[in-house]
Every structure is written in C-alpha cells, then in structure tokens.
Amino acid sequence: MNRYAVPTKIREMEIHKNALAYAATTLASSAMNSVFFFYYVKLFLDTYKVSPAWFQFAQVVYMIWNAINDPLFGYIQDNSSWAMCRSRKKAIYYGAPLWALFFLLPWFQWADYNNGANTWLAGIHLIVTLCAYDSMLTFVLLAQCALFAEISTKPEDRLRLVKYQQIASVIGSSSVFLSSLVSNNMKNFINLQIYCVGVAVLAFVCMRYSSINVNTKYEMETYGSSDNESLADTKSQMSAGSACQITKQILFNRNFISFVLMNFFQ
C-alpha cells in the first residue's frame, strides 16, 4: 500500500468537510433571502397596509443605508481591533443569532395595522426591518467572502468551495417554494409565521456550524493562546467612545464618501 495514500485521503476528507462547513452559511443566507425578499413587499403593502408614501420613504432610507453599510462594515472588519470583527469566523458566529432574529422581524406585527392610526408604525416597522436585516446580511456575508480567500490558495480547493456553495444556494432557494406550499400563498399566515421561525432556526444552526467547523490557513495565528490573550486585552481597551470615534472618521473619509456615492448611483 502506498504510504502517501492515507494522508492524501485524509486531506481530501478534510477539504470536503471544510467546503461543507463553508457552504452551510450559503445555505442559511439563501434560505432566508429567498423568503424575505420574495414576501416583504406583498406583506407590508397588502397585509400590513403600509401607505405608498411610507413605503417609498422606507425604500429611500434602505437604498441609502445599503450604499453605506457595504464599505462601512468592510472597513470595520478589516481594521477594527474587536475580535468579533477581525476574525471572520467570529463575525459569522456572533452575527448568526442576530441575522436569524432580524429575519423574523417582518412576520410579526408591532400593533394592529388594520387601525388606520397605526399606519406610521407599520412604516417604521418596514424601515427597521429592511435596515436591520440588510446590516446583518452584509456583516455575515462579508466575513464569508473573506473566509473564501483564507481557506486555501489552491485553485482546485477554491473550485470545490464554489461547487459546494452553488449546491447550497440551489437547496436554500427552495425555501420560498416550500413556504408557498405551507402557507397556501400567504393565505394561511400563521403557518407562514411558523415556517419562518423554522427557517430562522435552521439558518442559525447552519451558520454556527460553519463558524465552528471551517478551518483556515491562518487558524493557528487567529486562535493561538497568545493571540487570544492579546485580542481579549485589546477588546477590553476598546471603549464605546473610541468605537464611535472610529466610525465618525470612516464616515467623513473622502475615499469612503466617494465610494458610497458611486455605490448609491449604481
């Protein structure tokens, strides 16, 4: 027996396990995004009776925030001293429960929206839902994109990651088809609510699995004992005031403003 055969097989198993763990986040994002973006317009306009003026205002706010948060979160993850931002795996680990929670925001009313006096509250509900959901979508998927480069530099390994990711995306997108069957095209709204809770739980589990089981080529550097201590020390020194100061510097940076404007008009 070839003495190199066993190590090669072990490495192949590790690569497939790594690709599976990486694709778990794609499965989660695809499942939530398919349902969220398919239903939210109909949900708020037809079910919650959001006025056209509030809906248009919410779309403008969402459009502006969407243009800002991509470069903002990208800069924070690359330059922040916080461990949960600097470590891509920790960004997914801590972002998972928030993203799953924000996915549930649109499916539960904050008041009786059939009462005309609560139209403004339905509009606020829409704005908070869009901005909160998009924030965590950006935060987690930026970390996942960065993980892609950190897992391996070999073309064959990256090709395998892409294959697993595409399969996970197709499987995840079937969630919207299943939601239509379960809720009878939103006619049974309680069933849709229960289904969305199930999707959120599944997405949370998938992202947690991904963040725990993905291994990168920088694993020892990121999770070595000495680095953990230094990250903990840095995190303790990072106050809320300094975080606000850094955010302010980013927002008023000329290059950042130029990028946001270009992203906005695209």
SELOVEX-148445 format. One record per residue (C-alpha): residue in one letter; x, y, z; chain. Coordinates in nm, 3 decimals, always signed. Each point is the difference from the previous one (the first is absolute). Example, Ala and Ser with C-alpha at 12.3 -4.5 7.8 and 13.67 -1.06 7.14 Angstrom:
! residues 2
aa=A&X=+1.230&Y=-0.450&Z=+0.780&ch=A
aa=S&X=+0.137&Y=+0.344&Z=-0.066&ch=A
! end
This chain:
! residues 266
aa=M&X=+0.000&Y=+0.000&Z=+0.000&ch=A
aa=N&X=+0.126&Y=+0.344&Z=-0.092&ch=A
aa=R&X=+0.108&Y=+0.176&Z=+0.317&ch=A
aa=Y&X=-0.121&Y=+0.331&Z=-0.143&ch=A
aa=A&X=-0.350&Y=-0.130&Z=-0.076&ch=A
aa=V&X=-0.136&Y=+0.029&Z=+0.354&ch=A
aa=P&X=+0.118&Y=+0.359&Z=+0.062&ch=A
aa=T&X=-0.138&Y=+0.099&Z=-0.341&ch=A
aa=K&X=-0.341&Y=-0.152&Z=+0.080&ch=A
aa=I&X=-0.004&Y=+0.169&Z=+0.338&ch=A
aa=R&X=+0.077&Y=+0.334&Z=-0.164&ch=A
aa=E&X=-0.279&Y=-0.056&Z=-0.255&ch=A
aa=M&X=-0.245&Y=-0.071&Z=+0.282&ch=A
aa=E&X=+0.109&Y=+0.314&Z=+0.182&ch=A
aa=I&X=-0.041&Y=+0.208&Z=-0.316&ch=A
aa=H&X=-0.353&Y=-0.133&Z=-0.059&ch=A
aa=K&X=-0.090&Y=+0.058&Z=+0.366&ch=A
aa=N&X=+0.134&Y=+0.354&Z=-0.023&ch=A
aa=A&X=-0.194&Y=+0.069&Z=-0.319&ch=A
aa=L&X=-0.317&Y=-0.138&Z=+0.158&ch=A
aa=A&X=+0.044&Y=+0.222&Z=+0.305&ch=A
aa=Y&X=+0.065&Y=+0.304&Z=-0.220&ch=A
aa=A&X=-0.309&Y=-0.073&Z=-0.212&ch=A
aa=A&X=-0.219&Y=-0.022&Z=+0.311&ch=A
aa=T&X=+0.002&Y=+0.380&Z=+0.024&ch=A
aa=T&X=-0.103&Y=+0.022&Z=-0.366&ch=A
aa=L&X=-0.288&Y=-0.239&Z=+0.068&ch=A
aa=A&X=-0.113&Y=+0.218&Z=+0.291&ch=A
aa=S&X=+0.022&Y=+0.327&Z=-0.192&ch=A
aa=S&X=-0.172&Y=-0.141&Z=-0.308&ch=A
aa=A&X=-0.286&Y=-0.144&Z=+0.206&ch=A
aa=M&X=-0.065&Y=+0.326&Z=+0.185&ch=A
aa=N&X=+0.056&Y=+0.235&Z=-0.295&ch=A
aa=S&X=-0.232&Y=-0.194&Z=-0.230&ch=A
aa=V&X=-0.290&Y=+0.024&Z=+0.244&ch=A
aa=F&X=+0.072&Y=+0.351&Z=+0.125&ch=A
aa=F&X=+0.034&Y=+0.177&Z=-0.335&ch=A
aa=F&X=-0.281&Y=-0.199&Z=-0.162&ch=A
aa=Y&X=-0.260&Y=+0.092&Z=+0.261&ch=A
aa=Y&X=+0.087&Y=+0.327&Z=+0.169&ch=A
aa=V&X=-0.154&Y=+0.233&Z=-0.263&ch=A
aa=K&X=-0.327&Y=-0.191&Z=-0.013&ch=A
aa=L&X=+0.002&Y=-0.043&Z=+0.377&ch=A
aa=F&X=+0.031&Y=+0.367&Z=+0.087&ch=A
aa=L&X=-0.215&Y=+0.139&Z=-0.283&ch=A
aa=D&X=-0.284&Y=-0.254&Z=-0.007&ch=A
aa=T&X=-0.005&Y=-0.148&Z=+0.350&ch=A
aa=Y&X=+0.131&Y=+0.282&Z=+0.220&ch=A
aa=K&X=-0.150&Y=+0.274&Z=-0.222&ch=A
aa=V&X=+0.304&Y=+0.226&Z=-0.002&ch=A
aa=S&X=-0.083&Y=+0.321&Z=-0.183&ch=A
aa=P&X=+0.177&Y=+0.061&Z=-0.333&ch=A
aa=A&X=+0.170&Y=+0.309&Z=+0.145&ch=A
aa=W&X=+0.146&Y=-0.195&Z=+0.293&ch=A
aa=F&X=+0.102&Y=-0.286&Z=-0.227&ch=A
aa=Q&X=+0.184&Y=+0.232&Z=-0.238&ch=A
aa=F&X=+0.169&Y=+0.178&Z=+0.290&ch=A
aa=A&X=+0.110&Y=-0.335&Z=+0.143&ch=A
aa=Q&X=+0.148&Y=-0.100&Z=-0.336&ch=A
aa=V&X=+0.200&Y=+0.324&Z=-0.018&ch=A
aa=V&X=+0.136&Y=-0.049&Z=+0.353&ch=A
aa=Y&X=+0.084&Y=-0.362&Z=-0.082&ch=A
aa=M&X=+0.171&Y=+0.102&Z=-0.324&ch=A
aa=I&X=+0.220&Y=+0.254&Z=+0.181&ch=A
aa=W&X=+0.086&Y=-0.238&Z=+0.284&ch=A
aa=N&X=+0.076&Y=-0.279&Z=-0.246&ch=A
aa=A&X=+0.248&Y=+0.226&Z=-0.178&ch=A
aa=I&X=+0.170&Y=+0.092&Z=+0.327&ch=A
aa=N&X=+0.015&Y=-0.326&Z=+0.192&ch=A
aa=D&X=+0.197&Y=-0.204&Z=-0.257&ch=A
aa=P&X=+0.319&Y=+0.208&Z=+0.013&ch=A
aa=L&X=-0.057&Y=+0.090&Z=+0.367&ch=A
aa=F&X=-0.016&Y=-0.359&Z=+0.123&ch=A
aa=G&X=+0.278&Y=-0.101&Z=-0.236&ch=A
aa=Y&X=+0.227&Y=+0.267&Z=+0.147&ch=A
aa=I&X=-0.098&Y=-0.093&Z=+0.357&ch=A
aa=Q&X=+0.071&Y=-0.369&Z=-0.055&ch=A
aa=D&X=+0.339&Y=+0.075&Z=-0.153&ch=A
aa=N&X=+0.115&Y=+0.263&Z=+0.249&ch=A
aa=S&X=-0.191&Y=-0.047&Z=+0.324&ch=A
aa=S&X=+0.181&Y=-0.125&Z=+0.311&ch=A
aa=W&X=-0.307&Y=-0.191&Z=+0.117&ch=A
aa=A&X=+0.049&Y=-0.376&Z=-0.021&ch=A
aa=M&X=-0.352&Y=-0.056&Z=-0.133&ch=A
aa=C&X=+0.076&Y=+0.228&Z=-0.294&ch=A
aa=R&X=+0.361&Y=-0.092&Z=-0.072&ch=A
aa=S&X=-0.069&Y=-0.375&Z=+0.003&ch=A
aa=R&X=-0.223&Y=-0.102&Z=-0.292&ch=A
aa=K&X=-0.116&Y=-0.312&Z=+0.183&ch=A
aa=K&X=-0.098&Y=+0.200&Z=+0.308&ch=A
aa=A&X=-0.183&Y=+0.252&Z=-0.218&ch=A
aa=I&X=-0.217&Y=-0.283&Z=-0.131&ch=A
aa=Y&X=-0.026&Y=-0.161&Z=+0.345&ch=A
aa=Y&X=-0.132&Y=+0.314&Z=+0.170&ch=A
aa=G&X=-0.186&Y=+0.130&Z=-0.305&ch=A
aa=A&X=-0.200&Y=-0.323&Z=-0.040&ch=A
aa=P&X=-0.253&Y=+0.053&Z=+0.285&ch=A
aa=L&X=-0.052&Y=+0.366&Z=-0.088&ch=A
aa=W&X=-0.057&Y=-0.070&Z=-0.369&ch=A
aa=A&X=-0.244&Y=-0.282&Z=+0.080&ch=A
aa=L&X=-0.179&Y=+0.227&Z=+0.248&ch=A
aa=F&X=-0.025&Y=+0.289&Z=-0.246&ch=A
aa=F&X=-0.138&Y=-0.242&Z=-0.261&ch=A
aa=L&X=-0.300&Y=-0.046&Z=+0.230&ch=A
aa=L&X=-0.071&Y=+0.374&Z=+0.029&ch=A
aa=P&X=-0.245&Y=+0.034&Z=-0.292&ch=A
aa=W&X=-0.218&Y=-0.299&Z=+0.085&ch=A
aa=F&X=-0.136&Y=+0.130&Z=+0.330&ch=A
aa=Q&X=-0.199&Y=+0.324&Z=+0.026&ch=A
aa=W&X=+0.089&Y=+0.263&Z=+0.256&ch=A
aa=A&X=-0.364&Y=+0.108&Z=+0.030&ch=A
aa=D&X=-0.335&Y=-0.034&Z=-0.172&ch=A
aa=Y&X=+0.082&Y=+0.142&Z=-0.342&ch=A
aa=N&X=-0.363&Y=-0.020&Z=-0.112&ch=A
aa=N&X=-0.048&Y=+0.304&Z=+0.221&ch=A
aa=G&X=+0.067&Y=+0.300&Z=-0.221&ch=A
aa=A&X=+0.167&Y=+0.182&Z=+0.289&ch=A
aa=N&X=+0.286&Y=-0.251&Z=-0.007&ch=A
aa=T&X=+0.103&Y=+0.057&Z=-0.361&ch=A
aa=W&X=+0.307&Y=+0.192&Z=+0.112&ch=A
aa=L&X=+0.103&Y=-0.290&Z=+0.226&ch=A
aa=A&X=-0.024&Y=-0.242&Z=-0.291&ch=A
aa=G&X=+0.230&Y=+0.233&Z=-0.194&ch=A
aa=I&X=+0.253&Y=+0.009&Z=+0.286&ch=A
aa=H&X=-0.027&Y=-0.379&Z=+0.021&ch=A
aa=L&X=+0.093&Y=-0.024&Z=-0.368&ch=A
aa=I&X=+0.297&Y=+0.237&Z=+0.033&ch=A
aa=V&X=+0.140&Y=-0.181&Z=+0.305&ch=A
aa=T&X=-0.053&Y=-0.338&Z=-0.166&ch=A
aa=L&X=+0.179&Y=+0.091&Z=-0.323&ch=A
aa=C&X=+0.294&Y=+0.177&Z=+0.163&ch=A
aa=A&X=+0.052&Y=-0.256&Z=+0.279&ch=A
aa=Y&X=-0.024&Y=-0.299&Z=-0.233&ch=A
aa=D&X=+0.230&Y=+0.151&Z=-0.260&ch=A
aa=S&X=+0.253&Y=+0.095&Z=+0.268&ch=A
aa=M&X=+0.049&Y=-0.357&Z=+0.120&ch=A
aa=L&X=-0.018&Y=-0.137&Z=-0.353&ch=A
aa=T&X=+0.290&Y=+0.225&Z=-0.094&ch=A
aa=F&X=+0.194&Y=-0.065&Z=+0.321&ch=A
aa=V&X=-0.018&Y=-0.380&Z=-0.025&ch=A
aa=L&X=+0.043&Y=-0.038&Z=-0.376&ch=A
aa=L&X=+0.299&Y=+0.235&Z=-0.006&ch=A
aa=A&X=+0.164&Y=-0.227&Z=+0.255&ch=A
aa=Q&X=-0.090&Y=-0.305&Z=-0.207&ch=A
aa=C&X=+0.150&Y=+0.153&Z=-0.315&ch=A
aa=A&X=+0.322&Y=+0.071&Z=+0.189&ch=A
aa=L&X=+0.003&Y=-0.358&Z=+0.129&ch=A
aa=F&X=+0.005&Y=-0.122&Z=-0.360&ch=A
aa=A&X=+0.343&Y=+0.153&Z=-0.050&ch=A
aa=E&X=+0.125&Y=-0.118&Z=+0.340&ch=A
aa=I&X=-0.098&Y=-0.367&Z=-0.034&ch=A
aa=S&X=+0.243&Y=-0.088&Z=-0.277&ch=A
aa=T&X=+0.205&Y=+0.154&Z=-0.280&ch=A
aa=K&X=-0.018&Y=-0.310&Z=-0.221&ch=A
aa=P&X=-0.227&Y=+0.032&Z=-0.307&ch=A
aa=E&X=-0.138&Y=-0.353&Z=+0.037&ch=A
aa=D&X=-0.099&Y=+0.065&Z=+0.363&ch=A
aa=R&X=-0.170&Y=+0.327&Z=-0.090&ch=A
aa=L&X=-0.182&Y=-0.168&Z=-0.288&ch=A
aa=R&X=-0.132&Y=-0.257&Z=+0.244&ch=A
aa=L&X=-0.120&Y=+0.279&Z=+0.229&ch=A
aa=V&X=-0.186&Y=+0.161&Z=-0.290&ch=A
aa=K&X=-0.166&Y=-0.331&Z=-0.090&ch=A
aa=Y&X=-0.119&Y=-0.059&Z=+0.354&ch=A
aa=Q&X=-0.115&Y=+0.361&Z=+0.023&ch=A
aa=Q&X=-0.205&Y=-0.024&Z=-0.319&ch=A
aa=I&X=-0.167&Y=-0.321&Z=+0.115&ch=A
aa=A&X=-0.082&Y=+0.158&Z=+0.337&ch=A
aa=S&X=-0.142&Y=+0.307&Z=-0.174&ch=A
aa=V&X=-0.235&Y=-0.210&Z=-0.213&ch=A
aa=I&X=-0.117&Y=-0.202&Z=+0.301&ch=A
aa=G&X=-0.049&Y=+0.313&Z=+0.208&ch=A
aa=S&X=-0.200&Y=+0.180&Z=-0.269&ch=A
aa=S&X=-0.259&Y=-0.279&Z=+0.011&ch=A
aa=S&X=-0.116&Y=+0.148&Z=+0.332&ch=A
aa=V&X=-0.226&Y=+0.246&Z=-0.179&ch=A
aa=F&X=-0.171&Y=-0.283&Z=-0.190&ch=A
aa=L&X=-0.060&Y=-0.191&Z=+0.322&ch=A
aa=S&X=-0.131&Y=+0.314&Z=+0.170&ch=A
aa=S&X=-0.263&Y=+0.039&Z=-0.272&ch=A
aa=L&X=-0.115&Y=-0.358&Z=+0.052&ch=A
aa=V&X=-0.009&Y=+0.030&Z=+0.378&ch=A
aa=S&X=-0.183&Y=+0.334&Z=+0.009&ch=A
aa=N&X=-0.215&Y=-0.048&Z=-0.311&ch=A
aa=N&X=+0.152&Y=+0.313&Z=-0.153&ch=A
aa=M&X=-0.029&Y=+0.202&Z=+0.325&ch=A
aa=K&X=-0.366&Y=-0.085&Z=+0.048&ch=A
aa=N&X=+0.088&Y=-0.188&Z=+0.318&ch=A
aa=F&X=+0.219&Y=+0.261&Z=+0.165&ch=A
aa=I&X=+0.047&Y=-0.189&Z=+0.327&ch=A
aa=N&X=+0.153&Y=-0.290&Z=-0.191&ch=A
aa=L&X=+0.232&Y=+0.245&Z=-0.174&ch=A
aa=Q&X=+0.108&Y=+0.143&Z=+0.336&ch=A
aa=I&X=+0.075&Y=-0.348&Z=+0.136&ch=A
aa=Y&X=+0.187&Y=-0.089&Z=-0.317&ch=A
aa=C&X=+0.213&Y=+0.315&Z=+0.021&ch=A
aa=V&X=+0.091&Y=-0.079&Z=+0.360&ch=A
aa=G&X=+0.116&Y=-0.340&Z=-0.123&ch=A
aa=V&X=+0.206&Y=+0.162&Z=-0.277&ch=A
aa=A&X=+0.159&Y=+0.237&Z=+0.253&ch=A
aa=V&X=+0.094&Y=-0.288&Z=+0.232&ch=A
aa=L&X=+0.144&Y=-0.201&Z=-0.290&ch=A
aa=A&X=+0.198&Y=+0.301&Z=-0.123&ch=A
aa=F&X=+0.137&Y=+0.065&Z=+0.348&ch=A
aa=V&X=+0.113&Y=-0.363&Z=+0.037&ch=A
aa=C&X=+0.162&Y=+0.000&Z=-0.346&ch=A
aa=M&X=+0.193&Y=+0.322&Z=+0.063&ch=A
aa=R&X=+0.114&Y=-0.115&Z=+0.343&ch=A
aa=Y&X=+0.114&Y=-0.330&Z=-0.152&ch=A
aa=S&X=+0.188&Y=+0.191&Z=-0.267&ch=A
aa=S&X=+0.173&Y=+0.234&Z=+0.245&ch=A
aa=I&X=+0.110&Y=-0.286&Z=+0.225&ch=A
aa=N&X=+0.111&Y=-0.255&Z=-0.259&ch=A
aa=V&X=+0.164&Y=+0.206&Z=-0.276&ch=A
aa=N&X=+0.379&Y=-0.014&Z=+0.018&ch=A
aa=T&X=+0.217&Y=+0.266&Z=-0.161&ch=A
aa=K&X=+0.369&Y=+0.010&Z=-0.077&ch=A
aa=Y&X=+0.032&Y=+0.268&Z=+0.271&ch=A
aa=E&X=-0.166&Y=-0.216&Z=+0.266&ch=A
aa=M&X=+0.298&Y=-0.016&Z=+0.232&ch=A
aa=E&X=+0.066&Y=+0.372&Z=-0.033&ch=A
aa=T&X=-0.360&Y=+0.091&Z=+0.076&ch=A
aa=Y&X=-0.068&Y=-0.241&Z=+0.282&ch=A
aa=G&X=+0.341&Y=-0.049&Z=+0.155&ch=A
aa=S&X=+0.001&Y=+0.053&Z=+0.375&ch=A
aa=S&X=+0.220&Y=+0.306&Z=-0.013&ch=A
aa=D&X=-0.217&Y=+0.160&Z=-0.265&ch=A
aa=N&X=-0.316&Y=-0.072&Z=+0.195&ch=A
aa=E&X=+0.146&Y=+0.180&Z=+0.299&ch=A
aa=S&X=+0.107&Y=+0.299&Z=-0.206&ch=A
aa=L&X=-0.339&Y=+0.018&Z=-0.171&ch=A
aa=A&X=-0.174&Y=-0.013&Z=+0.337&ch=A
aa=D&X=+0.224&Y=+0.276&Z=+0.134&ch=A
aa=T&X=-0.062&Y=+0.215&Z=-0.308&ch=A
aa=K&X=-0.373&Y=-0.059&Z=+0.020&ch=A
aa=S&X=-0.009&Y=+0.106&Z=+0.363&ch=A
aa=Q&X=+0.183&Y=+0.320&Z=-0.090&ch=A
aa=M&X=-0.238&Y=+0.077&Z=-0.285&ch=A
aa=S&X=-0.264&Y=+0.226&Z=+0.151&ch=A
aa=A&X=-0.331&Y=+0.105&Z=-0.149&ch=A
aa=G&X=+0.138&Y=+0.352&Z=-0.039&ch=A
aa=S&X=+0.295&Y=-0.112&Z=-0.208&ch=A
aa=A&X=-0.230&Y=-0.215&Z=-0.214&ch=A
aa=C&X=-0.217&Y=+0.305&Z=-0.072&ch=A
aa=Q&X=+0.309&Y=+0.206&Z=-0.077&ch=A
aa=I&X=+0.124&Y=-0.258&Z=-0.250&ch=A
aa=T&X=-0.344&Y=-0.018&Z=-0.164&ch=A
aa=K&X=-0.009&Y=+0.380&Z=-0.028&ch=A
aa=Q&X=+0.344&Y=+0.003&Z=-0.163&ch=A
aa=I&X=-0.113&Y=-0.262&Z=-0.250&ch=A
aa=L&X=-0.322&Y=+0.184&Z=-0.089&ch=A
aa=F&X=+0.184&Y=+0.326&Z=-0.070&ch=A
aa=N&X=+0.288&Y=-0.158&Z=-0.190&ch=A
aa=R&X=+0.014&Y=+0.139&Z=-0.354&ch=A
aa=N&X=+0.067&Y=-0.338&Z=-0.162&ch=A
aa=F&X=-0.285&Y=-0.155&Z=+0.195&ch=A
aa=I&X=-0.245&Y=+0.272&Z=-0.108&ch=A
aa=S&X=+0.107&Y=-0.037&Z=-0.364&ch=A
aa=F&X=-0.050&Y=-0.376&Z=+0.012&ch=A
aa=V&X=-0.343&Y=+0.035&Z=+0.163&ch=A
aa=L&X=-0.116&Y=+0.251&Z=-0.261&ch=A
aa=M&X=+0.114&Y=-0.225&Z=-0.282&ch=A
aa=N&X=-0.168&Y=-0.299&Z=+0.164&ch=A
aa=F&X=-0.319&Y=+0.202&Z=+0.052&ch=A
aa=F&X=-0.034&Y=+0.110&Z=-0.364&ch=A
aa=Q&X=+0.069&Y=-0.350&Z=-0.129&ch=A
! end
